[in-house]
Amino acid sequence: MPPRYKPIEDCRSEIKRYSGQLDTGTDDDNPDLRSTGSTNRYKQDLRWYDHWLDDAEVDSPTDLTPDQANQVGQVLSKEFNGTTDLYRWDRINAFHDWLVRMELAESNPFEKWNKDKDEKFGFTKRSEQSTQLKDGEQYAVSQGEIRVMEENVGRNRVRDQLVIRLLWQTGLRRGEVSGLTLDDVDRDEREITIRESVAKNGKERVVAYQQSLDGLLREWLDHGYRAEKAATAEHTRLFVGERGAPLSGDRINEIAIEAADDAGINRKLYADANASVDEDGNPIPNRWLISAHNIRHGFGTFMINETDAGLWEVSKAMGHSSVKITERIYVEDDPRAGLGHLHKYGPK
């Protein structure tokens, strides 16, 4: 972590109280609560915000004005690339929402800018990873890369191959995969329910998987692999870690990263805001070319470009809050888009 940010214990009292609230809602073993990794990212953003408040000579976040919130957006846009600025804004905004709920502040000064923050500050959904690609590299993982990753998993072969193939066939987020229970999987219909408490957008949805996943599911569930690992812990989560506890979203991400690295198709790209530093204070790269999110992006890219599925269907399957998000991420601007349909179906 950048050494210039104060530890949470030395931050403003409101930030410390909110940090305690975050800790209360954190449990890696409970799919309904936030993971430790997610909470740490929130805290890192709060530490940055406390540092900004120092620079702006604002004594308390409850004193912040809409004009100063606008300044936060401008600074975030200048300091960070990829999605870091957008996510940091969202987490600081959530902190101010909490201040209002606790009646520590009358209003949220960030609310005024939320509706058009992407356009106003230049925030983007494009990941920093995608800006670091070399010639010939793609942000979206391909089916061929998935196959070679499956061939290079670690000693937990069945589980890790199942994780990678399920990510590829469903486009689920790593946190959503982590939260799945045995009851969420309908093996007869080959469907998986992502419950409200697990879905990132808080809306239940159902996704389908293909017949090629059946064999790995049988090995994992019917041949004793899961039962052996879960023997020391009582829970119904689909994926189990080495010591029996539910497999966390961070560990699922590591499975994807390590398989791609062992396959010789992965490399480190850059250091994000959560990176550790070396003895000279230089950030150590911690973001990889291929991660669980790249598999999800590969799913979306495949569905949009290789199938007849429409934007609405893909958006619902991926759990996007809006079709506009799906369109912005996966559809390139094409002035001739829809022309074939106009020729064929246009009104006479």
C-alpha positions in Angstrom: 0.0 0.0 0.0 1.2 3.5 -0.7 3.0 4.7 2.5 1.6 8.2 2.3 -1.8 7.2 3.4 -2.4 7.1 7.2 -3.6 3.8 8.7 -7.4 3.7 9.4 -6.7 4.1 13.2 -5.3 7.6 12.5 -8.0 8.7 10.2 -10.9 11.0 11.0 -13.4 9.7 13.6 -16.2 9.3 11.1 -14.0 7.2 8.9 -12.9 5.0 11.8 -16.5 4.4 12.8 -17.5 3.5 9.2 -14.5 1.2 9.0 -15.8 -0.6 12.1 -19.2 -1.0 10.3 -17.4 -2.5 7.4 -15.6 -5.0 9.7 -19.0 -6.0 11.2 -20.3 -6.8 7.7 -17.3 -8.9 6.7 -17.2 -12.7 6.7 -15.4 -14.8 4.1 -17.5 -17.8 5.2 -20.9 -16.1 4.7 -22.0 -15.5 1.1 -24.4 -12.8 2.4 -21.6 -10.6 3.7 -18.6 -8.8 2.3 -15.3 -10.6 1.8 -12.1 -9.6 3.5 -10.6 -8.5 0.2 -13.5 -6.3 -0.6 -13.4 -4.7 2.8 -9.7 -4.0 2.5 -10.3 -2.2 -0.8 -13.0 -0.1 0.9 -10.5 0.8 3.6 -7.8 1.7 1.1 -10.3 4.1 -0.6 -11.2 5.7 2.8 -7.5 6.2 3.6 -7.0 7.9 0.3 -10.1 10.1 1.0 -8.8 11.0 4.4 -5.5 12.1 2.8 -7.5 14.2 0.3 -9.4 15.9 3.1 -6.1 16.8 4.7 -4.9 18.4 1.5 -8.2 20.2 1.1 -8.1 21.4 4.7 -11.5 19.9 5.4 -11.8 19.1 9.1 -14.7 16.7 8.9 -16.4 14.8 5.9 -19.7 16.1 7.3 -18.6 19.6 6.3 -18.0 18.7 2.6 -19.9 20.7 0.0 -21.1 19.6 -3.5 -18.4 21.8 -5.0 -15.7 20.0 -3.0 -17.3 16.6 -4.0 -16.8 17.8 -7.6 -13.2 18.5 -6.8 -12.8 14.9 -5.5 -14.1 13.6 -8.9 -11.6 15.8 -10.8 -8.7 14.6 -8.7 -9.7 11.0 -9.0 -9.9 11.3 -12.7 -6.4 12.8 -12.9 -4.7 10.4 -10.4 -6.1 7.0 -11.5 -6.6 5.0 -14.6 -9.0 2.1 -15.6 -11.9 1.6 -13.2 -10.0 2.7 -10.0 -11.4 6.2 -10.1 -15.0 5.1 -10.6 -14.9 2.5 -7.9 -13.2 4.8 -5.5 -15.8 7.5 -6.1 -18.6 4.8 -5.5 -17.1 3.7 -2.2 -16.6 7.3 -0.9 -20.2 8.0 -2.0 -21.3 4.9 0.0 -19.5 6.3 3.0 -21.4 9.6 2.7 -24.7 7.7 2.3 -23.9 6.0 5.6 -23.2 9.4 7.3 -26.7 10.5 6.3 -28.3 7.2 7.5 -26.5 7.7 10.9 -27.8 11.3 11.0 -24.3 12.5 11.1 -24.9 14.6 8.0 -28.0 16.2 6.5 -27.2 15.3 2.9 -24.7 13.5 0.6 -22.7 16.1 -1.3 -21.7 13.4 -3.9 -25.3 12.8 -4.8 -25.5 15.9 -7.0 -22.9 14.4 -9.4 -23.8 10.7 -9.4 -26.2 10.8 -12.3 -23.6 12.0 -14.9 -20.3 11.2 -13.1 -19.0 9.1 -15.9 -19.3 11.8 -18.5 -18.4 14.7 -16.2 -15.2 13.2 -14.8 -14.3 10.8 -17.6 -14.8 7.7 -15.4 -14.9 4.5 -17.4 -15.8 0.9 -17.1 -12.7 0.0 -19.1 -10.2 -1.8 -16.9 -6.7 -0.6 -16.5 -5.7 -4.1 -17.6 -7.1 -3.5 -21.0 -4.9 -0.4 -21.5 -1.7 -2.4 -20.7 -2.1 -5.0 -23.5 0.7 -5.7 -26.0 0.2 -6.3 -29.7 -1.7 -9.5 -30.2 -3.0 -9.7 -26.6 -6.7 -9.7 -25.9 -8.4 -8.7 -22.7 -11.1 -11.3 -23.2 -10.0 -14.9 -22.6 -10.7 -17.3 -25.5 -12.0 -20.9 -25.4 -8.5 -22.1 -26.5 -7.0 -20.3 -23.5 -9.6 -21.8 -21.2 -8.6 -25.3 -22.4 -4.9 -24.8 -21.7 -5.7 -23.3 -18.3 -7.7 -26.4 -17.4 -4.7 -28.5 -18.4 -2.5 -26.6 -16.0 -4.4 -26.4 -12.8 -2.8 -27.3 -9.4 -3.1 -30.4 -7.3 -6.9 -29.8 -6.7 -7.5 -30.8 -10.3 -11.2 -31.6 -10.3 -12.3 -28.5 -8.2 -10.1 -26.1 -10.1 -11.0 -27.3 -13.5 -14.7 -27.1 -12.5 -14.2 -23.5 -11.2 -12.5 -22.4 -14.5 -15.1 -24.1 -16.8 -18.0 -22.9 -14.7 -16.7 -19.3 -14.9 -16.3 -19.7 -18.7 -19.8 -21.2 -19.3 -21.8 -18.9 -17.1 -19.9 -15.5 -17.0 -20.4 -15.4 -13.2 -18.3 -13.0 -11.1 -15.9 -14.7 -8.7 -17.8 -13.5 -5.7 -21.0 -15.0 -7.1 -19.3 -18.3 -7.7 -18.0 -18.2 -4.1 -21.5 -17.7 -2.8 -23.1 -20.6 -4.6 -24.6 -23.4 -2.5 -25.4 -27.0 -3.4 -29.1 -26.1 -3.7 -28.4 -23.3 -6.2 -27.4 -25.9 -8.8 -30.1 -27.7 -10.7 -28.2 -30.5 -12.4 -31.3 -31.9 -14.2 -32.0 -28.6 -16.0 -28.3 -27.5 -16.0 -29.2 -24.2 -14.4 -27.7 -22.2 -11.6 -29.6 -19.7 -9.5 -27.7 -16.6 -8.3 -29.7 -15.5 -5.3 -30.3 -11.8 -4.4 -27.8 -12.0 -1.5 -25.1 -13.3 -3.8 -25.7 -11.3 -6.9 -23.6 -8.1 -7.1 -26.6 -6.1 -8.3 -28.9 -7.6 -5.7 -31.2 -9.1 -8.2 -31.8 -12.9 -8.5 -31.1 -14.4 -11.9 -30.7 -17.9 -13.4 -27.9 -18.9 -15.7 -27.4 -22.1 -17.7 -24.3 -24.3 -18.2 -23.5 -26.9 -20.9 -23.4 -30.6 -20.9 -19.6 -30.6 -20.9 -19.7 -29.5 -17.2 -21.6 -32.6 -16.1 -18.5 -34.8 -15.8 -16.6 -32.4 -13.5 -19.7 -31.8 -11.4 -20.1 -35.6 -11.0 -16.5 -36.0 -10.0 -16.7 -33.1 -7.5 -20.0 -33.9 -6.0 -20.6 -37.7 -6.4 -17.1 -39.2 -6.2 -16.3 -37.7 -2.8 -13.9 -34.9 -3.7 -16.0 -32.2 -2.1 -17.1 -34.4 0.8 -13.5 -35.1 1.7 -12.6 -31.5 1.9 -15.8 -30.4 3.6 -15.6 -33.0 6.3 -14.1 -30.6 8.8 -16.7 -27.9 8.3 -20.5 -27.9 8.1 -21.8 -25.7 5.3 -23.6 -26.1 2.0 -21.3 -24.0 -0.3 -20.6 -25.6 -3.6 -16.8 -24.9 -3.6 -14.6 -25.8 -0.6 -11.1 -24.7 0.2 -8.2 -26.9 1.2 -9.2 -26.9 4.9 -12.9 -27.3 4.4 -13.9 -23.7 4.6 -15.9 -22.1 1.7 -13.8 -21.1 -1.2 -13.4 -17.3 -1.2 -13.7 -15.1 -4.2 -10.1 -14.1 -3.9 -9.0 -17.7 -3.9 -11.2 -18.4 -7.0 -9.3 -15.5 -8.7 -6.0 -17.0 -7.7 -7.0 -20.3 -9.3 -7.5 -18.6 -12.6 -4.3 -16.5 -12.3 -2.2 -19.5 -11.3 -3.6 -21.8 -14.0 -2.9 -19.2 -16.7 0.6 -18.5 -15.3 1.5 -22.2 -15.2 0.2 -22.5 -18.8 2.7 -19.8 -19.8 0.0 -17.3 -21.0 -0.1 -15.0 -18.0 2.1 -12.1 -16.9 1.9 -9.2 -14.4 0.8 -5.9 -15.8 0.9 -3.2 -13.2 0.5 -2.2 -9.6 -2.9 -1.1 -8.4 -3.9 0.9 -5.3 -3.7 -2.2 -3.1 -0.2 -3.2 -4.2 2.5 -3.7 -1.6 5.8 -1.8 -2.0 9.4 -2.9 -2.1 12.2 -1.7 0.3 12.6 1.4 -1.8 8.9 2.3 -1.6 8.2 1.3 -5.2 4.8 -0.5 -5.9 5.1 -4.1 -6.7 3.0 -5.2 -9.7 0.0 -7.3 -8.6 -2.4 -7.2 -11.4 -2.3 -9.9 -14.0 -3.1 -10.2 -17.7 -5.5 -13.1 -17.0 -7.8 -13.3 -14.0 -11.3 -14.5 -13.2 -12.7 -11.3 -14.5 -11.0 -11.9 -17.9 -12.9 -15.2 -18.1 -16.1 -13.3 -17.4 -15.2 -10.8 -20.1 -14.5 -13.7 -22.5 -17.9 -15.1 -21.9 -19.6 -11.7 -22.7 -17.5 -11.3 -25.8 -18.3 -14.8 -27.0 -22.0 -14.4 -26.4 -22.2 -11.0 -28.2 -19.9 -11.8 -31.1 -20.3 -15.6 -31.7 -24.0 -16.2 -31.0 -27.4 -14.9 -31.9 -28.0 -13.7 -28.3 -29.2 -10.1 -28.1 -27.9 -7.4 -25.8 -30.8 -7.7 -23.5 -30.3 -11.5 -23.0 -26.6 -11.1 -22.4 -27.1 -8.2 -20.0 -29.5 -10.3 -17.9 -27.3 -13.3 -17.9 -24.3 -11.3 -16.7 -26.2 -9.5 -14.1 -25.5 -6.0 -15.4 -27.7 -3.2 -13.9 -28.4 -1.8 -17.4 -28.2 -2.9 -21.0 -26.2 0.3 -21.6 -23.3 -1.2 -19.6 -23.3 -4.4 -21.7 -23.4 -2.3 -24.9 -20.6 0.0 -23.7 -18.3 -2.8 -22.8 -18.9 -5.4 -25.5 -20.3 -3.6 -28.6 -18.0 -1.6 -30.9 -19.5 1.4 -32.6 -20.6 0.3 -36.1 -22.4 2.8 -38.4 -23.9 -0.2 -40.4 -25.2 -2.0 -37.3 -28.7 -3.3 -38.0 -28.6 -2.6 -41.7 -29.3 -6.2 -42.7 -32.4 -6.2 -40.5 -33.6 -3.0 -42.2 -33.2 -4.5 -45.6 -35.1 -7.6 -44.6 -37.7 -6.3 -42.2 -38.1 -2.6 -42.9 -41.7 -1.4 -43.3 -43.1 -1.3 -46.9 
